Amino acid sequence: MAVGRREKARQTAMWVPSAEIAKSPSHPFYERLNKILEGRGFDEWVEALCRGFYAERMGRPSLPPGTYFRILLVGYFEGIDSERGIAWRTADSLALRSFLGYSVTEAPPDHSTISRTRRLIDVETHQAVFTWVLEILGGEGLLDGKTLGVDATTLEANAALRSIVRRDTGESYQEFLRRLAAESGIETPSREDLTKLDKKRPKKGSNQEWRSPNDLDARITKMKDGRTHLAHKAEHAVDLETGAIVAVTLQPADRGDTESLGVTLAEAMGNLAEVLEDGRAAAQLSNEVLAELVADKGYHSNAVLVEHDELGIRTYISEPKRGERNWRGKPKEKKATYGNRRRVRGKRGKELLRRRGELIERSFAHCYETGAMRRTHLRGHENISKRLLIHVAGFNLGVLMRNLTGIGKPRVLQGALGRLLRLFSALRAFLAALRQAFRLPRFAQQHFLGWRPSIATYRCAA
């Protein structure tokens, strides 16, 4: 076969028959997911739900609601953080065009159309789509609802920390430091003088004194890796029987866990109540909905324990080391705390806490690490919540797909052969170490390590 040469300049044809356009087979993951959505009547349902957000007369070509929500699902499954990146990816992939319902001759929407449609549709509609996915999980037996685990993580805001201004005067951080330097007698302070002056101040990043002019909902907080950023707080309520996310809320990053817990549990209870209205899903759910709550020690407080004890919810919340406590005049607090402590130390409590660490951290990893939502590209809780709800709905659809096909994301099979080879190499090295330590018999060496006796070995045996 002769070596071919790539043509540097080629004149394209003006008309190309659609039958001659090269087509690749659609991705089996997206094809199966489309069958599930179409079989449940997703497009007809969401079009009727969003009809009030569109004008009656024809104007600018609109993005169909079913296509819009599928585009946001692509952001989760492909691990793309921005709407601009999603638009680029859908324009470049024939498989994603097929998933969205576009032919090879049709142009998928650009990022401005996606953003405009997101601003058009309200948060309640995005919440309804999230609940609709929960009903599918309930109908398939992938939602129990009895035991919920709650935890929170931080999302980096789309705002720079250097841009913060004073809440009272509106001056920037540098202007504030220069004013402090002038008040201390330094007329022309250098950068080194400002740095020394800043180090001596206590509580430099107080949210009561500073705010972001670009994102009013962002708060100064410490991230998981120890860095300080403007951020938001995302809190998950996860079904500890199946791993499905029952509720997700976006709250200020400086709000404590004991304060944000009530908001998330109220959202979870509302979602489960809507799922119970579906007859098929209600038959699969537990008879004791939200009967148990599992959380880490950040959620432990007297008020939280007493409140849930009065509601009849059994708590399994890790207790921090606080030393000897005075229970004088606090009989309810003592009863709730001792009951929680007894349950946590039991066999079931330890199992639930292990499951909490596994399933909730897994949801964070899928949604914010591989799902690329650790840093937000939107501003304001309303806009971010819209994207976050469909992002988490994609996670729940991944739970469904994993149950049906064994694959929760379309990129799972990438690198599977390499992982298999690494596993085989590790097993080979392990057996070689066993041979050196215990001198395995010739049969094990021959069949597991590929060892073959030499001619001299046969002569010695003869």
N, C-alpha and C positions, 0 to 999 in steps of 0.2 A: 504494500500500500504506500503510495507516494505521500510526501509531506504536503499538507495543504497550507495555504496562506490566507490569513484573515484580511479581508478587504477593508481598507481604511476609510474609503468613501463610497457609499452605495446610494444610488438614487432609488428612493422608495416608490412603490406603485401608488397611484392616486386612488384606485379602487381595489379592495381585496375582498374576495368572496368569503363570507363567514364560514363556509364549509371547509375552506383551506387553512383556516387559522389553527395553529397547533394547540391542542388542549391536553392538559394533564389530568389524571384522575383526581377527584376531590378527596380531601383528607377524610379517612374513615371516622375519625372522632367527630368532626363537625357535621359530617353527613348523618351520623347516628343522633347527634344532639338536635339537628334540625328536624328529624323524624319525630323526636319526643315533643318538641315545641309545636310542630304542626299537628301532631296527633291529639294534643291537648287543646287545640284551638287558640293558641297564644295570640296570633296576629289579629284575629277577629275580636278577641276579648280586649286587647290593649288598644285597638283602634276605636272601639266604642268608649273605652275609658278616657281616651285623650281627645275625643272629638271636639270638646269645648275649647281646646287650646288652639285650634286651627280656624282660619277664616273660611267663610262660606264661598266667597268668590275666589277665582283663580288669581294668583299673583306670582310671587317668586316660587319656583319649584320647591316643594317641601320634602322633608325627610320623613318617610313613614314611621310611625311609632315602633312597629315591630323591628324595623331595620335599625332604628336608633338604639334600642335596648340591646340588640345583638352586637352593635359596635362597641358598646361599653363592656359587654361580656368578653369581646376580643381583647380588651385591655387587660383583663384578669388572666385569660388562658395563654396569652402570648407574653405576659410580663412587660407591658408597655405602660409607662407612667403618665404621659401627656396625651391630650386629644390630638395634637399635631402628629405625634408619633403613631397613633392609631390610624389616622388618615393616610399617612405614608405607607404603613404596613398593608392596609386593605387595598390600596392602589397597586401594590407590587405583587400581591398573591392572588393567583387564580382560584385557589381553594377557598380563601376568605371571601372573594367575590361571589363564589357559588353559595357560601354560607349566608351572605347578606342578601342574596337574590338578584345580583347584577350579572348580566351577560358580559362577554368579552368586548362588546362594542359600546357598553355603557360605562360612564365614569362614576366611580364611587364618590361619596360626598367629601368635601374638604373640611378642614378643621373648623373653619368659621361657621359652616352649616351645622356641625355637631354642637358647637358652643351655643349657637342661637337656639337650637332645639332644646338643649339642656336648660337654658334660661326660660324657655317658653313653658315647659312642663314643671309643675310644682313638686315639692318634696313628698306630699301625700300620695301622688301617683307612683313615684319611685318606691315608696313604702308598700303600696299595694302590689307592685310587681314582686317585691321581696317576699311578701306574705303568700303570693300565688305560688312561688317556688316552694315555700314551706308546706303548702297543701299537697304538692306533688310528692314531697318526701314523706309526708304523713300517710298518703295513700299507698306508698310502696313499703311501708313498715320501717322507714328510716328515721322516724321521729318518735321518741318515747315521752318526753316532757316531764318525767317525774323528778329527775335529779339534774340540776343545772349548776354548772361551774362558771364563775365570774372572774374576770381579770381584765386589766387595762394595759395599754401601751401608748407611747407617744409618737406622733407624726410630725415631722419637721414642716413648719409653715413656709409658705412662699413669700417670705419677707426676711430682710437682712437685719441682724441684731444691731448693726451700726446705724440703722435708720430710725431708731426709737427716739421719741420726743417726750418731754415732760408733760404730764397730764394737766398741771396747773398753768404753766406759762407757755407751753408749746415749743420751747427751745430745744435744740438738738443736744446730744451728749457732749460734743466738743464745745459748743457754746456754753453749756452749763459748767464744764470744767474751767473754761477761761474766766467765767464770772466768779467762780470760787477762788481762782488764783488772784484775780484783781482784788477781791475782798480780803485776801490774806497778805496783800502788799506786793505781789509780783505783777509788775505792769506789763512786761513782754515775756510771758512764759514760753519756754521751749517745750518740745515734745517730751523730753525727759522730766521736766518739772510737772507737766500734766500727769505723766504716768505715776510719779511719786505721790502726787496729791490724790490720785484716784485710788491708790493702794491703801491709803490711810482711812478711806471712808468705809463705814460699815453698811451692809445691805445695799450694795451698789445696784443690783438688778431687781428692785422691788416692783412688783406689778401694780402696787397701789400708787406708785409715783411715775411709772413709765408706761408707754403704750406704743404700738406700731401705727404709724399714720396710714400704711398701706393695707393692713389687715387688722381691723379692730378686734377680731375674735382671737387673735394669736396672743399667747402668753409666754413670758420668759420662764423657762424651766430647764432642768438638767435631763439630757437624753439618756438612753440606756448605755451608751458607750462613754458617758462621763462628760461629754461636751455640753455647753450651754447654748441653747437656741431658742428662737421663737417657735412655738409648737402648739399642737392640739392634742387632745386626749381621746383615744378611741377605746371603747369598752365593749367586750364581747360577753354574751351569755350563751354558753355552749351546752348542748345536751350530752351528758357524760355517758350515755348508753350508745349513741351512734356517732358522735363527733360533729353533728350538724350545728350550725350557729343559729340560735333561736332569735337573738336580737343583737343589734349593734347600735351604739349611740356615740355621737361626737359631742364632746363637752370641753370646757376650758381646761387647759393643761394644769393650771394651779388649783383645780378643785380636788379635794382629798377623796380617797377611795370610799370612805364611809359616807360622804355626801353624794357621790355619783352613783353609788350602788342602788339607791331607791329609784333613780330615773331609769336605769337599765332594767331592773326587775319589773317596773311598771310597763315598760315597752315589751318585755318578754311575755308578760301575762296577757297584754292586749293581743299580741301576735298568736299566742296559743288559743285565746278565746275565738279568734277568727278562724283558726284551723279547725277548731271543734265544730264550727258551723257546717263544715263539709262532712257529709255522712260517711264517705269512704275513709277519710283521714281520721275522723273521730273514733271509728271502730278500731284503729290501730294504736291510738294513743293510750297511755296508762290511765287507770282510773283515778290515780292520785297525781294530778297535774301540779307541778311546782311544789312538791312535798318536801324536797331536800335542797339545800343550798351549800355549795362547796366553794371556799375562797381561801386566799392566803392571809397571812397575819396583818397585812395592811388594811383589811376590812374589819378587824377585830375591835369592837368598842362595846361599852355597856348598852348604849342606845340601840345599836344594830341588833345585838343579841336579844334584848328585851322586846323590841318591835317584832322580830320574826317569831319569837316564842309566843307572843300573843296572837299572831296570825296562824299559828299551828304549823310553821315551817321548821323542820329539823335542820339545824345549822351544823356544818362541819368546817369551822373556820380555825385555822392555825392560831394558837395563842402566843403572843410575844412574851419574853421574859420580863416581868414587871416587879418581881420580888413579892414580898408579903403585902397583902392588900387589906384595907379596912372596910368591912362590910356593914358597919353600924348604920342603921337606918336605910339600908338598901336590900331588902329581902328579894325583890324581883330581879335585881341585877345579879345577886349572888346565885339565885336559882338558875337563871339563864346561863351564866358563865360556867357554873359547875356542870350543868347538863351538856353544854357544848364541849367542855374539856373531857367529859367521860366518853362522849361519842367519838371525838378525835382520836383518843387513845385506844379505841376498840379496833378490832380486825377490819370491819367494814370502813371505818373512818380512815384508816391508813391506806386501804385500797382506793378509796375515793380521792384522797389527796394525791396519790401517785397518778391516777387517771386524769386528774385535773392538770397536773404538770405536763402530761403527755398530750392531751387533746387540745387544750387551750393554746399551748405554745405552738402546736402544729398549725392551728388556725392563723396565728400571728405570722408564722413563717410563710405559709402559702399566700396570705393576703398582702403582706407588706414587704417581704423579702423577695421571694420569687415572683410575687404578684406586682412588685415595683410600686407600692403605694406608701413606702416609708417616708418619702418626701412628696408633699402635695404640690401640684401646679395650679391649684385654684385658691381663691381667697374667699373667706367668709364661711361660716358653718353651714349656711343653706346650700351653697354651691358644692362644698366638699361632701356634705351628707348625700346629695343626689348621686354623686359618683361612687361614694362608699357603699351605699345600699346595694347598687347593682353589682359592685365588685364582690361583696360578700354573697350576694345571690349566685354569682358565678362559682364561688367556693361550694355552696350547697349543691349546685348542679354537678360539680365535680364529685361530690359524695355519691350522688345518684349514678353518675357514669362509672365510677369505680365499682359500684355494686353490680351494675349491669355488664360491664365490659372488662373490668379489672384495671382500667386506666382512668385516672382522674384529670389528667391534663394532656393536651395533644403532643407535648414534647417529652413525655415520660420515656418513650422508647429510644430517644436519642442517647447514644453512648451506652446502650444496654449491653452490646457485644463487648465493649471495653471493660465494663464492670464484671461481666462473666469471666473474661480472661484474667482479670486481676484476682477474682475469687479463686480460680483454678490455680494460679501461681501461688497464692497464699496457702491453699490446701497442700500443694506440692511441697512448699517449704516446711509446713507443719509436719507432714509425714517424714520428711528428711530429718527433721530434728528428732522425731520419735525413733527413727532408725538408729541415730547416733546414741540416743539415751537408753533405749531398751533392746537394740539389736533385733529388729523385726525379722521373722523367718523369711526364707527365700521366696515363698509364694506371695507374701505381701509386698516385698520389694519388686517382684516381677510384674505384678498386676497394678500396683498403685504408683510406683515411681518410675516405671518404664525401664527397670534394670534388667539386663540380659547377661547370663553367665558367659564368660569367655571360653576359648578352646582349652586353655590351661586348666580351667575349673573342671571341665568335663574329664580331662585326663586324670586329674587328682581324684575325682570321684570314682573313676574306673579302677 
